[in-house]
Amino acid sequence: MRRAKLDLVVRHARLSSVAQEVPGAIAGTDADLVDIGVSDGRIVRVDAGLPPGARELDAGGRLVLPGLVDTHLHLDKSRVADRCAQREGTLAEAIRETAVAKAAFTEEDIYERGRQTLEGCVLQGTTRVRTHVEVDPAVGLRGVDAITRLAADYAWAVDVQLCVFAQEGMTDSDETDRLVVTALERGVPVIGGAPYADVDPPGQLDRIFELARRYDVDIDLHLDFGDTPEGMQLEDVCARTVAQGWAGRVTVGHVTQLSLVDPGRYAALCELAVSAGVAMTVLPATDLFLMGRAVEHSKPRGLTSLTGMLERGGVCSLASNNILNAFTPFGDGSLVRMANLYANVAHVGTRDGLAMCLDMVTTRAARLLRADDYGIRPGAPADLVCLDATSDADAVARLAPAAWAVKDGHPTFRRELPVLTRPVAHA
């Protein structure tokens, strides 16, 4: 019986050398080029010399990934830098200024700014996003409503998962608590929090873990975001994770205070987090921009190295966090840029180290989201992004741009790569 023609064939693809992190995925080497066959939105064959498809894309020996994964983004408050003052450049000021701006947010305003930011992410090769969305008496559920609608409208290009949280505290506001509960009852699959901004940090953690258990949702916390090592809550979160049986379902983001402890305590806390099944996300742009403001000499970098987690087999990611707002007044949605920035600051320069940085915006990031269908292998969604690079390390080292992407086997964008125009020789 004659085999049906493939819907799409990607020719001459170079696969990631760290793809073996995904069970069943096919890993590549610098010397191997393969074709990827797609039917009905799924990868069906990965091999050299596949038969012609109804449509074809030529990767030309470039790196092809199953999409970049942004595990921590704030679509709802992106692109408001022009509405916020920048006098101190501190976390406290960013929270204050955003709180004022947020009161004027409309659902359409949130949607439009989120749309621009999300499109920027797609054009950088991102195919999966977890976005934190704020609720409180000032903004109500307008952010949840806007980003829910945005996620549905852009499902053709990117999978967007919402995480509901209260930026300015939760325990002192019954209305904020009610809004969080309402979002969870509507089906938001992740609950977040920022205990350091609450009048009762342990009380907020009590409530978050209680609601996570009640609604069977994952937890993604902004945690230990400060300039000194005092008052860290990572140990408490790890203990709660174990006690509740939530291993593999809790993530902590920022954790800048971990960068300030001595080596012995750093190693012990990394070991504790990994053994408890707590994942960790570093947000290079925001962490570098906001931390160390009060120090005038020998400034701390304010960015936590993930080496201790990685050496112990921990789940880690690098992510964008804020884009063009008071927390981070720049950004273009490029996760390759975040991987490069982290590599610079964390002194990562080996080929394997740079490849691991890319892994933290692809494979490991997908593990954090519990995206079991991620990868380039038969049966996986045909979500593919081509970077203008010859290896994982090369992509990070040179800030390789995305040349094109497909989602569920359908093209989502194409970028014309620059070509030198050489002078024409005259006879």
Number of C-alpha atoms within 10 A of each C-alpha: 3 4 6 8 15 21 18 23 25 23 22 22 26 28 28 27 20 20 22 14 15 19 12 14 18 19 18 20 13 14 9 13 20 21 22 27 27 29 21 14 18 21 25 18 19 20 14 14 12 16 11 15 17 11 13 15 18 13 22 15 21 20 28 30 23 29 29 28 31 28 31 25 24 21 30 28 26 26 23 19 21 11 14 19 15 16 8 12 19 18 19 12 18 21 15 16 20 20 17 13 16 21 13 11 18 14 18 13 16 23 24 18 16 23 21 13 23 25 16 16 23 25 23 27 31 30 27 27 27 22 21 30 27 27 25 25 14 15 19 19 20 22 27 27 16 22 25 17 13 19 21 12 12 15 14 15 25 26 16 21 18 24 28 27 28 24 22 22 21 29 21 14 12 12 15 24 21 16 21 27 16 14 22 21 11 9 11 20 18 25 28 27 28 23 26 21 19 19 14 15 17 16 14 23 23 14 15 24 22 13 18 21 15 10 16 16 20 24 26 28 25 20 23 23 23 22 20 18 16 11 10 18 18 20 15 11 23 22 15 18 21 14 11 12 13 21 20 19 20 28 26 24 24 26 27 26 24 27 19 20 15 10 12 8 12 19 17 12 19 24 17 17 27 23 15 23 20 27 25 27 26 27 26 25 23 24 23 20 19 23 23 20 16 12 10 7 7 7 11 15 17 27 25 25 20 23 16 18 21 15 11 14 12 23 24 29 31 31 30 27 28 24 24 17 23 29 29 22 20 17 21 16 25 23 26 29 25 25 28 23 22 25 22 13 15 16 11 19 14 11 14 13 16 23 23 23 27 30 26 29 25 30 28 25 28 28 21 24 22 13 13 12 14 23 29 29 24 18 17 20 22 29 29 28 27 28 27 22 22 21 24 28 24 18 25 26 22 13 20 20 20 26 22 24 30 24 23 21 21 19 16 20 17 13 12 8 10 6 6 5 6 6 6 6 5 4 3
